[in-house]
Amino acid sequence: MPTPQAHPWLEPLWVRLLIVVLLIAALAAEFIWLGDRLWQFLWAAALVYAIWDFFLRGVYGKPKE
């Protein structure tokens, strides 16, 4: 299996945090105003994946070799 590579566009911490904040805002809007269960699930799944990929997997934030 190939080693996961960090995308250069997502290297800065502020970009990754902005994406997570936007996903949280979309999920909150779905819960508060819209209430569609399918979109709630999709936004929540995208949020969980973003948190795992950006912060928990360990690809981003490493010093360059």
C-alpha angles and dihedrals in degrees: 000000000000120000112256113252127210114238110233092226091060097046098097112083093222092060092053092046091049091053092050092048091050091050090050090050092050091049092048092049090051092052096043105039114007106035100192107154095208093056091044089056093045094049091046092049091049090049094050091048092048092051091048095045098042102038114010104041093064100228098112124060095031119132112257116256 
